Amino acid sequence: MVTIADVARHAGVSSSTVSYVLSGKRAISEQTRLRVQSSVRELGYHPHAGARSLAARRSHIIALMVPLRTDVYVPVMMEIAIAVTTAARRHGYDVLLITNDEGPDGVRRIAASGLADGVVLMDVELDDERIPVLRAQGTQAALIGLADDGRELSCVDHDFAAAGALCADHLADLGHREIAFIGYGSGVYHRHAGYAERTIAGFRGRAEERGLRFLHRTCEGTYESTAGTLARVLADRPGTTGFVVQNEGAIGPLLSLLRTSGRTVPEDVSVVALCQDQLAEQFAPRLTAVTGSAQDLGRVAVEQIVHRLAVANDGGRPADDRVLLTPALTVRDSTGPAPNRPSPH
């Protein structure tokens, strides 16, 4: 294994000079710095993580608390996690995955062990019980999601309220007046998941402004639960011509059930989904969708936590930072003008 002494001999400098070049703690001439960096590359030297942590009291590890729940859409969560890992490596950090079933105890364990310099939380709830623990432990953190109380933290999320409003506006502009919003399972709302709560709030507010009649129904995302949800919607509001779906599992069953009920998309009913573009393109008809970049969520969260760590390491107090990413509506084949004739029922 290549040591720092090997690098020093190769570069013709002292071991302390190599250390200063690697840590950036002391000014070194450009010529010497380049020579040391060249030796590091040629010899394939990697600083020992344990020694580096002891010397700098930093682990150069970011803990990422990922959700393992049956009511989340795993492909999107994994896309965000990969984006966090990729961005962290660009900043010289490794990522330690922690499942969020540990809750506050997981945050305490990370803080007490010194395993990670900071934490990125996913699947943030409006009254997330992990956040007070972060403050009490003095742990630097970035949230992928918005909590009601984001003091002493950095947060990034899609602007889900704006996404809900986009859905209402699109259907209203097409002349639809009876809308059904099919959301996630009831458990998502019971635990006050921010993305679900803020989407329906944004949709409701804009629908009321536009004079739309609407109802919101939860759905577990299986074929059977989607069938039951659709049956209740049509029983309560048989004139429904617009559907907004924030539940990836329910999209396929809904389209199939609408077809078997004699309702053609988009001639009889229009469907707008809140989902990633890749998923929207898989269905027939291709779905009009409101979406945002999972990669951007991961990238911004890492930039936020790295900035907080840099400020804190210099003895400063990191400023709170809140970033909302603007959603985009892509019109495809699943939405059209409201029908002039009554839908079959």
C-alpha positions as CSV (number, residue, x, y, z in Angstrom):
1,M,0.0,0.0,0.0
2,V,1.3,3.4,-1.0
3,T,2.0,5.7,2.0
4,I,2.4,9.4,2.4
5,A,6.1,8.9,2.9
6,D,6.3,7.2,-0.5
7,V,4.6,10.2,-2.1
8,A,7.0,12.5,-0.3
9,R,10.1,10.6,-1.6
10,H,8.7,10.5,-5.1
11,A,8.0,14.2,-5.2
12,G,11.2,15.1,-3.4
13,V,9.5,16.9,-0.5
14,S,8.8,16.2,3.2
15,S,5.8,14.2,4.4
16,S,4.4,17.3,6.1
17,T,4.4,19.2,2.7
18,V,2.4,16.3,1.1
19,S,0.0,16.5,4.0
20,Y,-0.4,20.3,3.6
21,V,-1.0,19.9,-0.1
22,L,-3.7,17.3,0.4
23,S,-5.4,19.1,3.2
24,G,-5.1,22.6,1.8
25,K,-4.4,23.9,5.3
26,R,-1.2,25.8,4.4
27,A,-0.1,27.8,1.4
28,I,2.2,25.8,-0.8
29,S,3.9,27.1,-4.0
30,E,2.2,26.2,-7.2
31,Q,5.2,24.3,-8.5
32,T,5.4,22.1,-5.4
33,R,1.7,21.5,-5.3
34,L,1.6,20.3,-8.9
35,R,4.6,18.0,-8.3
36,V,2.9,16.5,-5.2
37,Q,-0.4,16.0,-7.0
38,S,1.4,14.4,-9.9
39,S,3.1,11.9,-7.5
40,V,-0.2,11.1,-5.9
41,R,-1.7,10.3,-9.3
42,E,1.3,8.3,-10.5
43,L,1.5,6.2,-7.3
44,G,-2.2,5.8,-6.8
45,Y,-2.1,7.1,-3.3
46,H,-5.4,7.4,-1.4
47,P,-5.4,9.0,2.1
48,H,-6.4,6.6,4.8
49,A,-10.0,7.5,5.9
50,G,-9.4,6.7,9.6
51,A,-6.2,8.8,9.8
52,R,-7.8,11.6,7.8
53,S,-10.8,11.6,10.1
54,L,-8.6,11.7,13.3
55,A,-6.5,14.5,11.9
56,A,-9.3,16.7,10.6
57,R,-12.1,15.4,12.9
58,R,-14.0,14.8,9.7
59,S,-15.0,11.5,8.1
60,H,-15.7,12.8,4.6
61,I,-18.9,10.8,4.7
62,I,-22.5,12.0,4.2
63,A,-25.3,9.9,5.7
64,L,-28.3,9.5,3.5
65,M,-31.5,8.4,5.2
66,V,-33.6,6.7,2.5
67,P,-37.2,5.5,2.9
68,L,-38.1,1.9,2.9
69,R,-41.8,2.0,2.8
70,T,-44.4,0.1,0.8
71,D,-46.2,3.3,0.0
72,V,-43.4,5.1,-1.8
73,Y,-42.4,4.7,-5.4
74,V,-39.0,3.0,-5.1
75,P,-37.6,3.8,-8.6
76,V,-37.8,7.6,-8.0
77,M,-36.3,7.3,-4.5
78,M,-33.4,5.2,-5.9
79,E,-32.9,7.8,-8.6
80,I,-32.6,10.5,-6.0
81,A,-30.2,8.3,-3.9
82,I,-28.0,7.7,-6.9
83,A,-27.9,11.4,-7.7
84,V,-26.9,12.1,-4.1
85,T,-24.1,9.5,-4.3
86,T,-22.8,10.8,-7.6
87,A,-22.8,14.4,-6.5
88,A,-21.1,13.6,-3.2
89,R,-18.2,11.8,-4.9
90,R,-17.6,15.0,-7.1
91,H,-17.2,16.8,-3.8
92,G,-14.9,14.2,-2.3
93,Y,-17.5,12.6,0.0
94,D,-18.7,9.0,0.3
95,V,-22.3,8.2,1.2
96,L,-23.5,6.0,4.0
97,L,-27.1,4.7,3.5
98,I,-29.3,4.6,6.6
99,T,-32.9,3.4,6.4
100,N,-35.4,5.8,7.8
101,D,-37.2,3.1,9.8
102,E,-34.6,3.9,12.4
103,G,-36.2,7.4,12.7
104,P,-34.7,9.7,15.4
105,D,-32.6,6.9,16.8
106,G,-30.8,6.6,13.5
107,V,-30.0,10.3,13.6
108,R,-28.7,10.0,17.2
109,R,-26.6,7.0,16.3
110,I,-24.9,8.8,13.4
111,A,-24.3,11.9,15.5
112,A,-22.8,10.0,18.5
113,S,-20.6,7.7,16.4
114,G,-19.0,10.4,14.2
115,L,-19.6,8.1,11.3
116,A,-20.7,11.0,9.1
117,D,-20.0,14.7,8.9
118,G,-23.6,15.5,7.9
119,V,-27.0,14.0,7.0
120,V,-29.3,14.2,4.0
121,L,-32.9,13.3,4.9
122,M,-35.4,12.0,2.3
123,D,-39.1,11.4,2.6
124,V,-39.6,14.4,4.9
125,E,-42.8,14.8,6.8
126,L,-44.4,18.2,7.7
127,D,-43.8,17.5,11.4
128,D,-40.8,15.2,10.9
129,E,-39.7,13.9,14.3
130,R,-36.1,13.6,13.1
131,I,-35.6,17.3,12.8
132,P,-35.6,18.3,16.5
133,V,-33.0,15.6,17.0
134,L,-30.8,17.1,14.3
135,R,-30.9,20.4,16.0
136,A,-30.3,19.0,19.5
137,Q,-27.3,17.1,18.2
138,G,-25.9,20.1,16.3
139,T,-25.8,17.9,13.1
140,Q,-25.5,19.7,9.8
141,A,-28.3,18.5,7.6
142,A,-30.0,19.0,4.2
143,L,-33.6,17.9,3.7
144,I,-35.0,16.6,0.4
145,G,-38.5,17.8,1.2
146,L,-40.0,20.6,3.2
147,A,-41.0,20.5,6.9
148,D,-43.2,23.0,8.6
149,D,-40.2,24.1,10.7
150,G,-37.0,24.3,8.7
151,R,-34.9,26.4,11.0
152,E,-31.1,25.7,11.2
153,L,-31.4,23.4,8.1
154,S,-31.2,23.6,4.4
155,C,-34.1,22.2,2.3
156,V,-34.7,21.4,-1.4
157,D,-37.8,20.0,-3.0
158,H,-40.0,20.2,-6.0
159,D,-42.6,22.9,-5.7
160,F,-45.5,20.5,-5.3
161,A,-48.0,23.2,-4.6
162,A,-47.2,24.7,-8.0
163,A,-47.4,21.2,-9.5
164,G,-50.9,20.7,-8.2
165,A,-51.9,24.1,-9.5
166,L,-50.5,23.3,-12.9
167,C,-52.8,20.2,-13.1
168,A,-55.9,22.2,-12.2
169,D,-55.0,25.0,-14.7
170,H,-54.4,22.5,-17.6
171,L,-57.7,20.8,-17.2
172,A,-59.6,24.0,-16.6
173,D,-58.1,25.5,-19.7
174,L,-59.4,22.5,-21.7
175,G,-62.9,23.1,-20.4
176,H,-63.1,20.4,-17.8
177,R,-65.3,21.3,-14.7
178,E,-65.6,17.9,-12.9
179,I,-62.2,16.7,-11.7
180,A,-61.2,13.7,-9.6
181,F,-57.8,13.8,-7.8
182,I,-56.5,10.2,-7.1
183,G,-53.8,10.3,-4.6
184,Y,-51.5,8.0,-2.6
185,G,-52.7,5.5,0.0
186,S,-54.2,6.9,3.2
187,G,-51.1,6.1,5.1
188,V,-49.1,8.7,3.2
189,Y,-51.6,11.5,4.3
190,H,-51.8,10.2,7.8
191,R,-48.1,10.6,8.3
192,H,-48.3,14.0,6.6
193,A,-45.8,13.4,3.8
194,G,-44.9,16.8,2.5
195,Y,-45.0,16.0,-1.2
196,A,-48.6,14.6,-1.0
197,E,-50.0,17.3,1.4
198,R,-48.5,20.2,-0.6
199,T,-49.7,18.8,-4.0
200,I,-53.3,18.4,-3.0
201,A,-53.2,21.8,-1.3
202,G,-51.9,23.5,-4.4
203,F,-54.5,21.7,-6.6
204,R,-57.4,22.5,-4.2
205,G,-56.5,26.2,-4.1
206,R,-56.3,26.6,-7.8
207,A,-59.3,24.4,-8.5
208,E,-61.4,26.7,-6.2
209,E,-60.0,29.8,-8.0
210,R,-61.0,28.3,-11.4
211,G,-64.5,27.2,-10.2
212,L,-63.9,23.5,-10.6
213,R,-65.9,20.8,-8.8
214,F,-63.4,18.2,-7.5
215,L,-63.0,15.4,-5.1
216,H,-59.9,13.8,-3.7
217,R,-59.7,10.1,-3.2
218,T,-56.9,8.0,-1.7
219,C,-55.8,4.8,-3.4
220,E,-53.4,2.0,-2.5
221,G,-52.2,1.7,-6.1
222,T,-53.3,-1.9,-6.7
223,Y,-55.7,-2.9,-9.5
224,E,-58.4,-3.8,-6.9
225,S,-58.0,-0.6,-4.9
226,T,-57.9,1.5,-8.1
227,A,-61.1,-0.2,-9.3
228,G,-62.8,0.6,-6.0
229,T,-61.6,4.2,-6.1
230,L,-62.9,4.7,-9.6
231,A,-66.2,3.1,-8.9
232,R,-66.7,5.5,-5.9
233,V,-65.7,8.5,-8.0
234,L,-68.1,7.7,-10.8
235,A,-70.9,6.9,-8.3
236,D,-70.4,10.3,-6.5
237,R,-69.7,12.3,-9.6
238,P,-70.8,10.6,-12.8
239,G,-70.0,13.7,-14.8
240,T,-66.3,13.5,-14.1
241,T,-64.2,14.2,-17.2
242,G,-60.8,15.0,-15.7
243,F,-58.5,12.9,-13.6
244,V,-55.3,14.0,-11.8
245,V,-53.2,11.0,-10.6
246,Q,-50.5,11.3,-8.0
247,N,-49.9,7.6,-7.5
248,E,-47.6,5.8,-9.9
249,G,-49.0,2.4,-9.1
250,A,-52.6,3.5,-9.9
251,I,-51.9,4.9,-13.4
252,G,-51.9,1.7,-15.4
253,P,-55.0,0.2,-13.6
254,L,-56.9,3.5,-14.1
255,L,-56.3,3.7,-17.8
256,S,-57.3,0.0,-18.2
257,L,-60.4,0.5,-16.1
258,L,-61.5,3.6,-18.0
259,R,-61.2,1.6,-21.2
260,T,-63.3,-1.3,-19.9
261,S,-65.9,1.2,-18.7
262,G,-66.3,2.5,-22.2
263,R,-64.5,5.8,-21.6
264,T,-61.9,6.7,-24.2
265,V,-58.8,8.8,-23.2
266,P,-58.7,11.6,-24.1
267,E,-62.0,11.9,-26.1
268,D,-64.3,11.1,-23.1
269,V,-62.0,11.7,-20.1
270,S,-58.6,13.4,-19.7
271,V,-55.8,12.1,-17.4
272,V,-52.9,14.2,-16.0
273,A,-50.3,12.4,-14.0
274,L,-47.7,13.6,-11.5
275,C,-44.8,11.3,-12.4
276,Q,-41.4,11.1,-14.1
277,D,-41.3,11.6,-17.9
278,Q,-39.9,8.0,-18.4
279,L,-43.0,6.6,-16.8
280,A,-45.4,8.9,-18.6
281,E,-44.0,7.7,-22.0
282,Q,-44.6,4.1,-21.2
283,F,-48.4,4.2,-21.3
284,A,-50.8,4.2,-24.2
285,P,-51.9,6.9,-24.6
286,R,-48.7,8.7,-23.5
287,L,-49.5,10.7,-20.4
288,T,-49.6,14.4,-20.0
289,A,-47.5,14.8,-16.9
290,V,-46.2,17.3,-14.4
291,T,-42.7,16.4,-13.4
292,G,-39.4,17.5,-11.9
293,S,-35.8,16.3,-12.0
294,A,-34.8,13.7,-9.4
295,Q,-31.2,14.3,-10.3
296,D,-31.5,18.0,-9.5
297,L,-32.9,17.2,-6.0
298,G,-29.9,15.0,-5.2
299,R,-27.4,17.5,-6.6
300,V,-28.8,20.5,-4.8
301,A,-29.0,18.6,-1.5
302,V,-25.4,17.7,-1.7
303,E,-24.3,21.2,-2.6
304,Q,-26.3,22.5,0.4
305,I,-24.8,20.0,2.9
306,V,-21.2,20.6,1.6
307,H,-21.7,24.3,1.9
308,R,-23.0,24.0,5.4
309,L,-20.1,21.8,6.4
310,A,-17.5,24.2,4.9
311,V,-19.0,27.2,6.8
312,A,-19.3,25.2,10.1
313,N,-15.7,24.0,9.8
314,D,-14.5,27.6,9.4
315,G,-16.3,28.5,12.6
316,G,-19.3,30.1,11.0
317,R,-23.0,29.6,11.3
318,P,-24.5,28.2,8.1
319,A,-27.4,30.2,6.8
320,D,-30.8,28.5,6.3
321,D,-31.4,27.7,2.7
322,R,-34.7,26.7,1.0
323,V,-34.8,25.8,-2.7
324,L,-38.0,25.0,-4.6
325,L,-37.5,23.5,-8.0
326,T,-40.0,24.6,-10.6
327,P,-42.2,21.7,-12.0
328,A,-42.9,21.4,-15.8
329,L,-46.1,20.3,-17.5
330,T,-45.5,18.2,-20.7
331,V,-48.7,17.8,-22.8
332,R,-48.9,14.5,-24.5
333,D,-51.8,12.3,-25.7
334,S,-53.9,11.7,-22.5
335,T,-55.6,15.2,-22.3
336,G,-57.9,17.0,-24.6
337,P,-60.9,19.3,-24.6
338,A,-63.8,18.4,-22.3
339,P,-66.4,16.4,-24.2
340,N,-69.7,18.1,-25.3
341,R,-71.7,15.0,-24.8
342,P,-72.1,13.2,-21.5
343,S,-69.6,10.4,-20.7
344,P,-71.0,6.9,-20.7
345,H,-72.0,5.6,-17.3
